[in-house]
């Protein structure tokens, strides 16, 4: 009886590890597809003469805005996500910081998703390709 339980637990651990590895592989493949869309956007933005801007990031509570050292294009009108001129995807929320108030906030690229806002609950999810196309069509008149 004890041996059966141990065997069952080991089987469950292997199954969970397999599901976790499959999920991670799916996320990596999604990030590669999204990265290709972002690289294409940067190329097309340069062809259309869309100049990148210095990005700003809002604090998690939304009360403060900090400059960053990253240049790029906002993808949503609320300026919550952007693509950098390096082709990286940025979520523009940062923790409050006295240092960031004076020196600017540090941004790290995020893993891009094919659906922006999926699972976030704070806005309408939108396919990344559609969001990028909409941004290109708006040209220099983006909010």
Backbone torsions as a table, in degrees:
resi	resn	phi	psi	omega
1	UNK	NA	-46.4	179.7
2	UNK	-63.4	-41.6	179.7
3	UNK	-62.2	-36.8	179.2
4	UNK	-65.7	-41.4	178.4
5	UNK	-64.4	-43.7	178.9
6	UNK	-62.2	-44.4	179.2
7	UNK	-63.2	-41.8	-179.9
8	UNK	-64.3	-42.7	178.9
9	UNK	-62.9	-41.8	178.0
10	UNK	-63.2	-41.0	178.3
11	UNK	-63.6	-41.5	179.2
12	UNK	-65.5	-39.2	177.6
13	UNK	-63.3	-43.6	179.3
14	UNK	-64.8	-40.6	179.2
15	UNK	-64.1	-43.3	179.0
16	UNK	-65.2	-41.1	177.9
17	UNK	-63.3	-38.6	177.7
18	UNK	-65.1	-42.5	177.6
19	UNK	-64.8	-40.2	178.1
20	UNK	-63.5	-42.4	178.5
21	UNK	-65.4	-39.4	178.6
22	UNK	-65.8	-41.1	178.2
23	UNK	-63.2	-43.9	178.8
24	UNK	-63.1	-40.0	177.8
25	UNK	-64.9	-40.0	177.4
26	UNK	-63.6	-42.6	179.8
27	UNK	-65.6	-39.1	178.5
28	UNK	-65.8	-40.8	178.2
29	UNK	-65.3	-40.8	177.2
30	UNK	-62.4	-42.4	179.5
31	UNK	-63.7	-36.9	177.5
32	UNK	-66.1	-43.1	178.1
33	UNK	-63.6	-44.5	179.3
34	UNK	-65.2	-39.4	177.6
35	UNK	-61.2	-38.0	177.0
36	UNK	-64.6	-38.8	176.3
37	UNK	-64.3	-40.8	179.8
38	UNK	-66.1	-42.5	177.3
39	UNK	-61.4	-41.1	177.9
40	UNK	-64.5	-39.0	177.8
41	UNK	-61.1	-46.3	-179.3
42	UNK	-59.6	-42.5	178.8
43	UNK	-63.4	-47.0	-178.7
44	UNK	-67.4	-36.2	177.8
45	UNK	-63.3	-41.3	178.2
46	UNK	-65.0	-41.2	178.4
47	UNK	-61.4	-34.8	-179.3
48	UNK	-87.3	-2.5	178.4
49	UNK	77.4	21.5	177.6
50	UNK	-78.5	115.3	-178.3
51	UNK	-79.5	135.1	174.0
52	UNK	-72.3	154.4	179.5
53	UNK	-118.8	158.2	171.6
54	UNK	-68.3	124.3	-176.2
55	UNK	-82.1	150.7	173.4
56	UNK	-116.2	156.0	178.6
57	UNK	-126.2	142.2	177.7
58	UNK	-96.8	151.6	175.1
59	UNK	-70.3	162.5	-178.4
60	UNK	-59.1	-32.5	179.1
61	UNK	-86.0	-4.9	177.2
62	UNK	77.7	6.7	-175.6
63	UNK	-85.3	-27.6	-176.5
64	UNK	-127.2	154.8	176.2
65	UNK	-126.5	135.1	-178.9
66	UNK	-120.7	144.5	170.9
67	UNK	-70.8	158.6	175.5
68	UNK	-130.1	174.6	176.0
69	UNK	-94.4	1.9	-177.0
70	UNK	-92.1	135.5	174.6
71	UNK	-108.9	142.1	-179.9
72	UNK	177.7	-155.3	-176.3
73	UNK	-127.1	131.6	174.2
74	UNK	-71.2	141.0	-179.5
75	UNK	-102.4	-24.4	178.4
76	UNK	-118.5	150.0	-176.9
77	UNK	-65.7	-22.4	177.3
78	UNK	-83.8	3.2	176.1
79	UNK	58.7	38.0	-178.9
80	UNK	-94.5	-21.0	177.5
81	UNK	-137.5	153.2	-178.3
82	UNK	-153.9	164.0	169.7
83	UNK	-114.2	130.7	179.2
84	UNK	-80.0	161.3	178.2
85	UNK	-65.0	-11.4	174.8
86	UNK	-86.7	0.5	179.7
87	UNK	83.6	6.3	179.2
88	UNK	-86.9	155.3	-179.2
89	UNK	-100.0	131.5	-176.9
90	UNK	-126.1	132.1	168.7
91	UNK	-97.4	122.3	-166.4
92	UNK	-96.3	52.5	171.0
93	UNK	-126.2	137.6	-177.6
94	UNK	-139.0	159.2	174.8
95	UNK	-70.1	153.4	175.4
96	UNK	-61.9	143.1	-177.7
97	UNK	-158.2	131.3	176.0
98	UNK	-66.2	-40.8	178.3
99	UNK	-60.9	-42.6	-179.3
100	UNK	-65.5	-29.2	178.7
101	UNK	-60.5	-34.4	-177.3
102	UNK	-102.3	-37.2	-174.7
103	UNK	-101.8	-10.5	-177.2
104	UNK	96.3	157.3	-177.8
105	UNK	-89.2	146.7	174.5
106	UNK	-89.7	131.2	176.9
107	UNK	-113.0	142.6	172.4
108	UNK	-118.8	141.5	178.0
109	UNK	-62.9	149.7	176.4
110	UNK	-108.7	159.0	176.3
111	UNK	-71.4	120.7	-178.1
112	UNK	-72.4	149.8	177.3
113	UNK	-118.7	155.1	178.8
114	UNK	-74.1	-23.1	175.5
115	UNK	-117.4	113.9	179.9
116	UNK	-79.0	127.9	179.1
117	UNK	88.3	5.8	179.5
118	UNK	-64.9	125.1	177.7
119	UNK	79.1	0.2	-176.8
120	UNK	-82.1	-34.0	178.1
121	UNK	74.0	2.7	-177.5
122	UNK	-113.4	23.8	179.3
123	UNK	170.3	178.3	-178.1
124	UNK	-84.7	123.7	176.4
125	UNK	-63.1	143.4	-178.5
126	UNK	-143.4	139.1	176.1
127	UNK	-59.6	137.2	-178.3
128	UNK	-57.7	-44.3	-179.9
129	UNK	-58.1	-42.1	178.8
130	UNK	-65.6	-41.8	179.0
131	UNK	-62.9	-43.3	179.3
132	UNK	-65.3	-43.6	178.6
133	UNK	-62.2	-42.7	179.7
134	UNK	-62.3	-39.3	178.7
135	UNK	-65.3	-42.8	178.5
136	UNK	-63.2	-42.4	-179.5
137	UNK	-63.6	-31.8	-178.9
138	UNK	-71.2	-23.4	179.3
139	UNK	62.5	-139.9	-176.5
140	UNK	-78.1	-7.1	-177.3
141	UNK	-86.9	21.9	-178.4
142	UNK	-74.8	140.0	-178.9
143	UNK	-60.6	NA	NA
